[in-house]
Amino acid sequence: MVVGMIIDEVEIHEFVYRLENVGTRDGHQVYERGNMLEQPGFVLTIRTDTGIEGHYRGFMQVPPMVTQIEMATPEFLIGADPLERERIWQQLWQAFRHTDHLGMGPIDIALWDLAGTYYEESISTLLGGYRERIPAYASTAHPDEEPDGLDSAEAYADYAEACLEDGYSGFKIHPWGDSQKDIELCRAVADRVGDRMDLMLDPASEYEIYTDAIRVGTVLDELGFYWYEDPLADTGQSGYSTGKLADELSTPILGCEHVRSGPFGRADHLRSGWLDLVRGDAHLDGGITGVMKIARLAEAFGIDVELHVGGPAHLHCLSAIRNNTYHEHGLLHPEFDWMTERGFDGDVERLEDGSVGVPSGPGLGVEIDWGYVRENQTEHTVIDQAGTSGLN
């Protein structure tokens, strides 16, 4: 074992994903035939004076993540012991208290990857993981206007049936955000596969008035939906309104995806009975350390935790979490591939028998596709000097 190892360099490769036949609508990626959409990505490398390193590949909220990593590195990473993840996590939570903590997830995941390399064990093993495969649900892209896309309730029903044939036992709908259209959509999908799949609805905080959220939720009760996720435009910040939904509806309310308060804010939501199920996200909620804090908190309340979007870090976490049902596999669309696995070498999230396997190699157990990253690189940053962060 290496004694006295310290972080002496942090490297960030920024690059772009080129997504064919993809456009945007209301801030969401949607199918748009013939269009090429460029989206930012990055790889964070944390390197020690012994040459051992850890990586994180980022694909969402890239600009604020990179900015916060660059701010935190000189003061909190350079010269630190990379195995002291909890100390670094606590320092960063305090340092980013006036912001949104988005830089913490990438840093923490890269440190866990580094630790796995150091100990020659998978993160799952370091966490005490016991599940080798995680059941997955199909999480759809948002609706579009293309005739061969997800442009109608019937198109969603067709796609749900295709996902059932592929082996998924759950299907999550990202709808239009119009309550009447969304009700028609949910009925169409439920009529087609509702007796054979768990169905979820995720309006992604697009219902602007409470009565719309209740109107849709009442139909979900009738149809037997598995959960109803973050429907209100307050993004789940209002525990009072979310709690009213939880009280008035029988469909479980899943929330806190859009709330960046980590385990601490979720404690208030759970203590007050404002949620039936809780979201966690290693990318956005303080990394693997943050997600495991959220999972244990939810377990103590007897509440299930569902992790937001995919990636190998979540698979490792889920291997060691009892109070969970599904891995979110997406975003899925019949005509385009999303960016969840871009920048990795190989198929990280292969679906077999309705589940996704936990990577078994050291650390995250995945390899960065450096050829892809460098071919599409836009910026390259190396930080190897200690200094101040500017955070106070």
C-alpha positions in Angstrom: 0.0 0.0 0.0 1.0 3.6 -0.7 1.6 5.7 2.4 1.3 9.5 2.4 -0.4 9.8 -1.0 -1.6 13.3 -1.9 -3.5 14.9 -4.8 -1.0 16.8 -6.9 -2.9 17.4 -10.1 -6.5 17.8 -11.4 -7.2 17.7 -15.1 -10.4 18.6 -17.0 -11.0 17.6 -20.6 -14.1 19.4 -22.0 -15.6 18.1 -25.2 -18.9 18.0 -27.1 -21.3 15.3 -27.8 -22.8 15.4 -31.3 -26.3 14.0 -31.1 -27.8 13.1 -34.5 -31.5 13.8 -35.1 -31.8 15.7 -31.8 -33.1 19.2 -31.1 -34.6 21.0 -28.2 -38.0 22.0 -27.0 -38.7 24.0 -23.8 -35.2 23.1 -22.5 -35.6 19.4 -23.2 -33.7 17.3 -25.8 -36.2 15.9 -28.3 -36.2 14.0 -31.6 -35.7 16.4 -34.6 -35.0 14.6 -37.9 -32.0 15.9 -39.7 -30.7 18.1 -36.9 -27.3 17.8 -35.2 -27.3 19.0 -31.6 -24.0 19.7 -29.8 -24.0 19.2 -26.0 -21.1 19.8 -23.6 -19.4 17.0 -21.7 -16.2 16.6 -19.7 -13.9 14.2 -18.0 -12.4 15.1 -14.6 -9.2 13.3 -13.6 -7.9 13.5 -10.0 -4.2 12.4 -10.0 -1.9 11.7 -7.1 1.8 12.0 -6.6 2.1 8.2 -6.9 0.4 8.2 -10.4 -2.8 6.7 -9.1 -5.8 8.5 -10.5 -9.6 8.5 -10.6 -12.1 9.7 -13.3 -15.5 11.1 -13.7 -17.3 11.6 -17.0 -19.9 14.4 -16.9 -22.8 14.9 -19.3 -25.2 17.3 -17.7 -25.0 20.7 -16.0 -21.5 20.9 -17.4 -20.7 24.6 -17.2 -21.5 25.1 -13.5 -19.9 21.8 -12.6 -16.6 22.6 -14.3 -16.6 26.1 -12.9 -17.1 24.8 -9.3 -14.4 22.1 -9.7 -11.9 24.8 -10.9 -12.8 27.0 -7.9 -12.6 24.2 -5.3 -9.4 22.4 -6.6 -6.6 24.8 -5.4 -7.9 25.1 -1.8 -9.6 21.7 -1.1 -8.0 19.1 -3.4 -4.3 20.0 -4.2 -2.3 18.5 -1.3 -5.2 16.6 0.2 -5.2 12.9 1.0 -7.6 11.5 -1.7 -8.7 8.6 0.5 -10.2 11.1 3.0 -13.4 11.4 1.0 -15.7 12.2 4.0 -13.5 15.1 5.1 -13.3 16.5 1.6 -17.1 16.1 1.2 -17.8 18.0 4.5 -15.4 20.8 3.5 -16.9 21.2 0.1 -20.5 21.1 1.4 -19.5 24.0 3.7 -17.6 25.9 1.0 -20.5 25.7 -1.6 -23.2 26.6 1.0 -24.0 29.8 -0.9 -24.2 28.0 -4.3 -25.8 24.7 -5.5 -23.0 22.2 -4.7 -22.9 21.0 -8.3 -19.1 20.6 -8.4 -19.2 18.1 -5.5 -20.7 15.1 -7.4 -17.9 14.9 -10.0 -15.2 15.3 -7.4 -16.6 12.7 -5.0 -17.2 10.1 -7.8 -13.6 10.6 -9.1 -12.3 10.1 -5.6 -14.3 6.9 -5.2 -12.9 5.7 -8.6 -9.4 6.5 -7.4 -10.0 4.6 -4.1 -11.2 1.6 -6.1 -8.0 1.7 -8.2 -5.9 2.1 -5.0 -7.5 -0.9 -3.2 -8.0 -2.9 -6.5 -11.7 -3.3 -5.7 -14.9 -2.1 -7.3 -16.8 0.7 -5.7 -19.6 -1.8 -5.1 -17.2 -3.9 -3.0 -16.0 -0.9 -1.1 -19.7 0.0 -0.3 -20.5 -3.5 0.8 -22.7 -4.1 -2.3 -24.5 -7.4 -2.6 -26.7 -6.9 -5.8 -24.9 -7.7 -9.1 -27.8 -6.7 -11.3 -30.4 -3.9 -10.9 -33.9 -4.0 -12.4 -34.3 -1.2 -14.9 -37.3 0.8 -16.2 -37.4 2.5 -19.5 -37.3 6.3 -19.1 -38.6 8.1 -22.2 -37.3 11.2 -23.9 -39.7 14.1 -24.0 -42.4 14.4 -26.7 -41.6 15.7 -30.1 -43.4 16.7 -33.3 -41.9 14.2 -35.7 -44.3 11.6 -37.2 -42.0 8.7 -36.5 -41.1 9.9 -33.0 -43.0 10.4 -29.7 -45.5 12.8 -31.2 -48.8 11.3 -29.9 -50.4 9.3 -27.1 -50.5 6.3 -29.5 -46.8 6.7 -30.3 -46.0 6.4 -26.6 -48.2 3.4 -26.3 -46.5 1.7 -29.2 -43.1 2.5 -27.7 -44.2 1.2 -24.3 -45.1 -2.1 -25.9 -41.7 -2.2 -27.6 -39.9 -1.6 -24.3 -42.0 -4.4 -22.7 -40.8 -6.7 -25.5 -37.2 -5.6 -24.8 -37.6 -6.8 -21.2 -38.3 -3.7 -19.2 -40.9 -4.2 -16.4 -41.4 -0.4 -15.9 -42.0 2.5 -18.2 -41.7 6.2 -17.3 -43.4 8.9 -19.3 -42.0 12.4 -19.8 -45.1 14.1 -21.0 -46.0 17.4 -22.7 -46.8 19.4 -19.6 -50.4 20.1 -20.7 -52.7 18.4 -18.2 -55.4 17.3 -20.7 -52.9 15.9 -23.2 -51.0 14.2 -20.5 -54.1 12.5 -19.2 -54.9 11.2 -22.7 -51.3 10.0 -22.9 -51.4 8.1 -19.6 -54.7 6.5 -20.5 -53.3 5.3 -23.9 -50.2 3.8 -22.3 -52.1 2.2 -19.4 -54.7 0.7 -21.8 -51.9 -0.9 -23.8 -49.5 -2.2 -21.1 -50.8 -1.1 -17.7 -51.5 -4.7 -16.6 -48.0 -5.8 -17.6 -45.7 -2.9 -16.6 -45.2 -0.5 -13.7 -46.0 2.9 -15.1 -44.6 6.2 -13.9 -45.3 9.8 -14.9 -42.6 12.6 -14.6 -43.9 16.0 -15.7 -40.5 17.4 -14.7 -42.0 20.3 -12.7 -44.1 21.7 -15.6 -47.6 22.0 -14.1 -47.9 25.6 -13.2 -51.1 25.4 -11.1 -52.0 22.9 -8.4 -55.3 22.0 -9.9 -53.6 20.7 -13.0 -51.4 18.5 -10.8 -54.4 17.2 -8.9 -56.4 16.6 -12.1 -53.6 14.5 -13.6 -52.9 12.7 -10.3 -56.5 11.7 -9.8 -56.3 9.9 -13.2 -53.1 8.2 -12.2 -54.8 6.9 -9.1 -57.5 5.5 -11.3 -55.0 3.9 -13.6 -52.8 2.4 -10.8 -49.6 4.3 -11.7 -46.5 3.3 -9.7 -45.4 6.8 -9.0 -46.0 10.5 -9.8 -42.8 12.5 -10.0 -42.1 16.2 -9.3 -45.3 17.6 -11.1 -45.3 21.2 -9.8 -43.5 24.2 -11.2 -42.0 25.1 -7.8 -39.7 22.1 -8.6 -40.5 20.4 -5.3 -39.2 23.3 -3.2 -42.6 23.8 -1.5 -43.0 21.0 0.9 -46.5 22.2 1.7 -47.8 21.8 -1.8 -46.0 18.5 -2.4 -47.4 17.3 1.0 -50.9 18.3 -0.1 -50.5 16.1 -3.2 -49.2 13.2 -1.1 -52.2 13.5 1.2 -54.8 13.8 -1.5 -53.6 11.1 -3.9 -53.0 7.4 -3.5 -50.3 7.3 -6.2 -46.9 7.7 -4.4 -45.3 11.1 -4.9 -41.6 11.0 -5.8 -39.7 14.2 -5.3 -36.6 16.3 -4.6 -34.9 15.6 -7.9 -34.7 19.4 -8.5 -33.9 20.3 -4.9 -30.1 20.8 -4.3 -30.2 20.5 -0.5 -28.7 17.0 -0.3 -29.6 14.8 2.6 -30.4 17.7 4.9 -33.3 19.1 2.9 -34.6 15.6 2.3 -34.7 15.1 6.1 -37.2 17.9 6.4 -39.4 16.5 3.5 -39.4 13.0 5.0 -39.9 14.1 8.6 -42.9 16.2 7.6 -44.5 13.5 5.4 -44.2 15.6 2.2 -43.0 12.7 0.1 -43.8 9.0 -0.4 -40.6 8.3 -2.3 -37.3 10.3 -2.6 -34.9 11.0 -5.4 -31.1 11.0 -5.1 -28.5 11.8 -7.8 -24.7 11.1 -7.5 -24.1 13.6 -10.3 -26.0 16.4 -8.6 -26.3 15.6 -4.9 -22.7 15.3 -3.7 -21.6 12.2 -5.5 -21.6 8.6 -4.2 -21.1 9.9 -0.6 -24.1 12.2 -0.9 -26.3 9.5 -2.4 -25.5 7.0 0.2 -26.3 9.6 2.9 -29.7 10.1 1.2 -30.3 6.4 0.9 -29.6 5.7 4.6 -31.7 8.6 5.6 -34.6 7.3 3.5 -34.1 3.8 4.9 -34.4 5.1 8.4 -37.8 6.7 7.5 -39.0 3.5 5.8 -39.0 5.3 2.4 -37.7 4.0 -0.9 -35.0 6.0 -2.7 -34.9 6.1 -6.5 -31.8 7.4 -8.3 -32.1 9.9 -11.1 -30.7 8.9 -14.6 -28.0 6.3 -15.3 -24.3 5.9 -15.2 -21.9 3.5 -13.5 -21.8 5.4 -10.2 -25.5 4.8 -9.7 -25.2 1.1 -10.4 -22.5 0.8 -7.7 -24.6 2.7 -5.2 -27.7 0.6 -6.0 -25.8 -2.6 -5.4 -25.6 -1.5 -1.7 -29.0 0.0 -1.3 -31.9 -2.2 0.0 -34.7 0.4 -0.2 -34.8 0.7 -4.0 -36.8 -0.8 -6.8 -35.4 0.4 -10.1 -32.4 1.8 -12.1 -33.5 4.6 -14.4 -32.4 3.6 -18.0 -32.6 6.4 -20.4 -33.4 8.7 -21.8 -34.9 6.3 -24.4 -36.4 7.1 -27.8 -37.2 4.8 -30.8 -35.1 7.0 -33.2 -32.1 8.4 -31.3 -29.5 7.5 -28.7 -29.1 9.9 -25.7 -25.8 10.8 -24.2 -25.7 8.7 -21.0 -22.9 6.5 -22.3 -21.1 8.8 -24.7 -17.5 9.1 -23.6 -17.2 5.6 -22.2 -15.5 2.7 -24.0 -18.1 0.0 -24.5 -21.7 -0.7 -23.5 -21.8 0.3 -19.8 -25.6 -0.3 -19.3 -26.5 -3.4 -21.2 -30.0 -4.5 -20.5 -30.4 -8.3 -20.0 -33.5 -9.9 -18.6 -34.9 -6.6 -17.5 -31.9 -5.6 -15.5 -28.5 -3.9 -15.8 -25.3 -5.3 -14.4 -23.0 -3.6 -11.9 -19.5 -3.1 -13.4 -17.1 -5.4 -11.6 -13.6 -3.9 -12.4 -11.7 -1.7 -10.0 -13.3 1.7 -9.1 -16.1 2.5 -11.4 -15.2 -0.5 -13.5 -15.4 1.4 -16.8 -12.9 2.9 -19.2 -13.0 6.4 -20.6 -13.0 6.5 -24.5 -10.1 8.9 -24.7 -10.1 8.8 -28.5 -13.7 10.1 -28.5 -12.9 12.7 -25.8 -9.8 14.1 -27.6 -11.4 14.0 -31.0 -14.2 16.2 -29.7 -12.2 18.3 -27.2 -13.0 22.0 -26.8 -11.0 22.9 -23.6 -8.2 21.4 -21.5 -7.4 22.5 -18.0 -4.7 21.4 -15.6 -4.5 22.6 -12.0 -1.4 21.6 -10.0 -0.9 24.5 -7.6 -2.5 25.1 -4.2 -4.3 28.4 -3.7 -7.6 29.9 -2.6 -11.0 29.1 -3.9 -12.7 32.4 -3.7 -15.5 30.7 -1.8 -16.5 32.1 1.5 
